[in-house]
Every structure is written in structure tokens, then in C-alpha cells.
Amino acid sequence: MKPLHRIASIPGDGIGTEVVSAGLKVLQSLADATDSFVIETTHFEWSSKFYRQKGHYIPTGGLEELKKHDAILFGAVGAPDVPDHVSLWGLRLAICQPLQQYANVRPTKILRGLSSPLKNCKAGDLDWVIVRENSEGEYAGQGGRSHIGQKWEVGTEVAVFSRHGVERIMRFAFETAQKRPRKKLTIVTKSNAQRNGMVLWDEVAADVAKDYPSVSHDKMLVDAMTARMVLQPETIDTMVASNLHADILSDLAAALAGSIGIAPTANLDPTRQHPSMFEPIHGSAFDIAGKGVANPVGTFWTVAEMVRWLGHEEEAEGLLHCIENVCEAGTKTKDLGGGSNTIEVTEAVCAEISKHLGKQSS
């Protein structure tokens, strides 16, 4: 009997609605072609429009509804008429933190058919996994404002690093590196300037490293890491960084791989007690929303990572292969140097799935 996977769909704002719709079409095409699993989708209309109408992003009992699902496919959140901190904390972080999705995983590589802005960077030179601590650090939400409106107004943003939080993300990162061929991990830090939390980060990393002798590891300051990513991409395999540092580094990584429009994200609860959430990293991009030109590749890759998490490794690799075939054939959106729109890229990937992954093709 084929497994049934219940997917919660949260398109959100801007191009999120367009790329999630495209992603679900590709997911259904994959399920139909491989006949490996069945998809049941529930749509949640949580967005900035919903917020303006109701006064909240997630209704009472919303998280409990999400917990009934096996995974969450998320589009984007953020709108011009809602402050960014309201939308982010009202929806995305309001899901990630209560559902203990503490490991944010962002694979990055140069897909076939795409090129890096780095002059001498070949496809195999840039093949990374960025592991981001996703529950505390600089985005712990601790701090406040006082004396508002006065000349002496104060705002504080407190970065929180707990031994528990750091240890669990370090173990996850070492285990991720251990599963990859190069078995290599770079621990990103800023302990020269952040002398408390980041020093704890370094110390816990060194302790955890003793349990993974097969993984070679090094440590690098985050500012030096940006230069290394540009100048020596072939020296990097897996990296682990704090919430803020990895947030920034992963956007740089996506640009170096060709476009932020291709980059996937998995917000994982490694204990599997709660559903994990999968999303492209490009954001709501209201400047192109509704024009039908959004790049859906990041969502397709995100779908592949969701399928992988649900236990279908072969199907995930097959989908990624089909995505690369389409890119290599020249069916690409404008940000990748092509002239195709969202629907055309989606249809091309679905056709490629049917051609190469369908039962009759095997």
C-alpha cells in the first residue's frame, strides 16, 4: 500500500502564491509518475491579507491543525503595507519556533544549465550544505524598547545561545557532514567580538567534534567566511552557523550558485515529533508578483527536499535530475538568463517527470 502524505500548503504573500501552486503541480506529477506515494493537501490562507482582515496571521488552534500534517510547504511572507517584523514573527517564526524546527538546512550547488557569477567556478566546485541554527541566537526574540519617542530611546536585541540549543545543532551538522562524501564541516563563528554566546558556541562545537572523528572540521570567522565562499568555493562542503550568520551566508551562497530564485530551505524538527516546513528562500518579491515571471525552481528543489524528508530518496533525486534537465535545455526564467515564464517552466518540469520517472519510461 502506498504511503499517504498529508501536506499543509501555506502560499502566503506575493509570489509565494504562484510558486507554491507550481510546486504542488510538480509534486502531484511526481506522485503520479512514480506511483510511490499519495498526496493529500490542505490549503491555509494565512497571509498578510488575512492579517489585515482578521488582525492575526494564525488563527486560534492553527498550530494544532498544522500538527495533523506530515510536512508544510510554505511560500513567502511579507507585504509592503505590513511591517516586516510583524509579518515574520506573525507567521514564519510563529510556526518554526513552537514546532521546534531547530535545524534550517539550505543545500546549494550550481545546477546543470546554470552558471555562477564567479568566473572560474565550475559546477562541482560549489556544492554546499548550510546548516542554520533556527530556534534561538540572534532571532530569539528577546529584548525590548524603552523611552519610546524620547531622544534617549533605547532598543535592545538579545542574542541567546544555550548549551542545549548549540549542542543539538552541532550534532545535526556533524551528522549531515558525515553523510556527505567529503565528510567536512566548517564551523562559522564570531567569537573574537561576541565574547560570550559565540565563545560558548565554539566550546560546544569542540566538545561535539570529539564524537565524530570521521568528520574533518575547521573554524572560521563569519566575515572571513564570506571571502572564502567567493574566492575558494571548492574548499567548502558543509557549514554550520548561527541564526543570523547563516541567514546572510545562505543568500550569498544562492547568488553565487546563479540566483536566489533557485535556493531551497528545509526547516526541520529532527526528532520528527512535529511536521517540518519547506520553503524557497527568495521571499515575497512584490515587485514581480502577479506578472507570472517568478522563478519556480527554488520551490521545485524545496519540494524535492520535502519528498526526501518524507522517505523517498530516489524520487527526490529523480526530481532534481528533471529540474536540471529543464534548466540545461534552456527553459529558464529571466533571472537565470532565459525567457520563459512560471507556467512554462512548470510544464516543462512536469513533462520531464512524466518522460523520465514514469512507470512506462523505466
N, C-alpha and C positions, 0 to 999 in steps of 0.2 A: 504494500500500500504506500502510495506516495505521501511524503510529509506535507502537512498544511502549514504554511507560514502566514501569520496574521501581521499585516504591515499597517502601521499608523502613518498616514500621509499628512504632513503639515506644510503646505506650499509657502505660506507666509506672505511676504511682500515683494513688490517689484517683479524682477524676472524669476523669482522663486516659483511663481505660479506656472510659468512657461516651462522651466527646466524640469520641475517635478512631474508635470504632465508628460513630458517627453521621456523622463526616466521610468515612469510607470509603464509606458508603452514598450520600452525596451525590456523591462523586467518581465512583462507578460509574454513578450516574444521569446525570451529565453526559456521561460517555464514551458511554453507550448512546444518549442523546438526540441528541447532536451527531454521533455516528459519526465523530469526528475523531481518536480515539486509542484505544489499548488499554491497560488497566491490569493489571499483574501484581504482586500484593502478597505480601511476605514478612513474617511477624509475628515479632517478637523479644520474648520475655517478660522483658526486663530491667526490674527494678523493685526496690523496697525489700524486697518479699517474697523475690525472687530473691537479693538481697544477704544477707538473714538466713539463707537456706538454704545459699548457696554461699560466702559470705564476700567476694563481689565483685559489682559491677553488670555489668561487661562481661567475658565470658569471654575466655580466650586466643584470639587470632585474630578477635575480634569486629569490630574496626575494619576488618579486611581484608574481612570479609563485607559490611559496610556499603558499602565502596567498589565493590561489584559492582552497586550500585543507582544510579538516576538522581536520586533525591530521598529524603528521610527525612521521615515525618510523625510528629511527637513529641507526646505528650500532656502529661505533667507528671511531676515527680519531687519527692519529699518526703513523709515519713511521721512520725507522732508519736513512733514508737519508734526513729527513726534521727536522729542529729544532722544539722541542715540542711547544715553544711559537708561532712559525709561524703557525703550523697546528691547534692548539687550537683556536687562535684568528682568523685564516683564515676561519674556518668552524663552529665549535660548538658555540663559543661565538658570532660569526658573525650572528648566527641565533637567539640565546636566547635573546640577548640584544635588537636588533631592533624590535623583535616581542613581547617584553615586557613579556617574560616568567619569571616573577619575583619570582615565587614560585616553588622551586625544592622540590619534595616530594619523600621520599625514605622509603617505608614500609619494615620492617624487621621482620621475625619470623622464628622459626625453623619449616620447613615443615615436614609433616609426612614422615617417611622413612629416614630422615636425623638426624644427631646428632651434638651437639655443642661440641667444644673442651673444654668447661667448664665442669668440672667433674660432678657437681651436678645440672646442668641446664636442666630442663625438657622443653618440647615443650611450655607449657603455660607460663613459666617463662620469656620467651623472645618473646615479641610481641609488637613491637615498630613502631612508625612513626616518622621519622626525617624530619623536615621542614627546608629547607635551603634557606636563602635569596640569590637570584640568579641574581641580577642586579647591585649590587654595592659592598660596603665593600672592602675587600682586593683585589677583582678581578675587580675593577672599571676601570683599565687600565690607571690610572693617575700616572704620574711620568716621569722619563727620565734618560738619561745618558749624562754626560759631561766629557770633558778632556779625551776622549777615547784613550787608549793606553799609557797614562801617569801614573806615579806612584801615582798620586793624583786623578786618575779617580774616579768618583762618580756615583752611581746608586741609584735612589730613586723610591720607590713603595709606593704610597699614598693610604691609605685606606679611602674610602669615605662613611660616614654614614649620610644620610639626614633624617630629621624628616618624610618626606613623605614616603621614602623607608622603614624605620624601622616600621612606623605605619601600613603600608599595609601588611607587612609580619607578624607582630604580630597579627593583626586581623585575617589573614588567619590561623595562628597557633592556636589561641584560638578557632576559629570556627571548625577547624579539631579536636581538642581535645574534643570539646563539642559534636561532633557526635559519639565519641567512648564511649564504656560502662563505662570506668573508669573516664572519664572527668578530666584528669590530664595532666598538662603541666609543663615541666621543661624548664626554660629559661637559656640557656648557655651563659656565658659571660667571659670576661677577664678584667673587669673594674678596677681591682686593679693595673694593669700595663698599660693598654691602657686607659688613663685617660680623653680622650676627646670623641672619637667616641663611645667607649663602655659604657661610662657613659651616653651618650645620649641614647644609646640602652637600658640601664636599666631603665632610666627615662620614656621613651616612653612605654616600656613594663608595667611598674607600672600604667601608666595612662590608657592604653588599658584594663588592667586586671579589672578595675572597671566596665567595660561594660559587663563582663562575670562572674557574681557572681556564676554561677553553675559550673565553672571550677576551681578546686583547682590548685594552681601553686606554684612552688618554683624556686629558682635561684641557679645556681652552676657554679663555675669557670671551664673552659674547661678542665684544667689538672685534676682536681678532678673528672670531669665527666667521663674521661676515666677509672679511677679506679672504679667508681660506676658501669659502664657498665659491667665490668669484675666480680666484687665482689658482686654486688647487682642488677642483671638484672631485678629481679621481682619488684623492686621499681620504674621502669621507664615505661612510657606509650608513651606519645608524647613529643618530644623535639623540640625546635627551636633554631637555631644557625646561626651565620654569614656565609658568603660565604666560607671562608677558614676553619673555625672551623667545619662546618657541612660536608664539603668535606672530611675531615680527619675522623671525627667520624663515618660517614656512611660506610667507608671502614672497620673500626674496627667492626662495627655492622655486616656487611656482613660476615666477618671472624668468628665472634662469633656465627653466625647462621649456619655455616657449610662450606661456600665457597663464595668467591667474585663472583663466576660464577652464583650464583642464584639471585643476587640482581637487582631489577628493579629501574628505575628512571622515574619520570614524571616532565617535565619542563612545568609548567602551566602558561597560561595567565588567571587568574581567571575572568577577565572581558569578556572573550571569543570573544574579538574583533579580535584576531589573532589566528591561529592554535597553539595548544600546541604540544610539541615534547616529544617523549617517547623513552627511550634508556636503555639498560643494562649498569651497571657501570663498567664492567670489563676491558674496554679498548681494544686496537687492538691486543695485545698478539701475536706479530710476531714470538715468539719462537715456537708456535704451529700452526700458520696459515698454511692452506693448507693441514694439516695432517688428517682432518676430525674428530678430537677428541675434539673440542671446546664444552663446556657445553652450551646448548641452553636454559636451564631452566630460566636463568635471562631474556632472551628475551621473553620467553613464559609468564612469570609473567608480564613483561613490556606490552605485548600485552593485557593481562587481565586488566591492569590499563588503557590502552588506550580505550578498549571497555567500561570500567566503565565510563570514562570521556565522552564518546560518548552517554551515557544514557542507557546502557544495564547492569544494576547492577546484575541481575540474571545470565546472560550469563557469566559475569566476574567471579562471584563466582563459577559457574559451571566449568569454565576452570581451575581455581585454584585448585578445587577439583580433576579434572582429572590429573593435574600435580602431585599432592601429591599422588594419587593412583599409578601412574607410579613409582615415587620415592620409595614408600613403597613396591612395587612389586620387587624392586631391579634393575630396568633398569636405570642405572646411569653412568655418565662418571667417568673417573679416579679420578678427583679432589674430588668426593663425595664418593670414595671408591668402585666404580663399574668398570665394564669392557666394557661398551657399548660406541659406537661412536655417533657422532652427528645425523647421519641419523637414527640410531636405536632408539634413544630417541625420535626423532621427530615422527617417525612412530608409536611408542608406544603411544604417547600422542594423535595423530590423531585417532588411533584406540579406545582409551579410550573415546574420544569425541563422536565418532560415536556410541559407545556402550551405553553410559550413558546420552548423551544430545540429541541424535537424536529423531525425532518425534516418531518413532516406539518403542523407549525404554520407552516413557512416557505414 
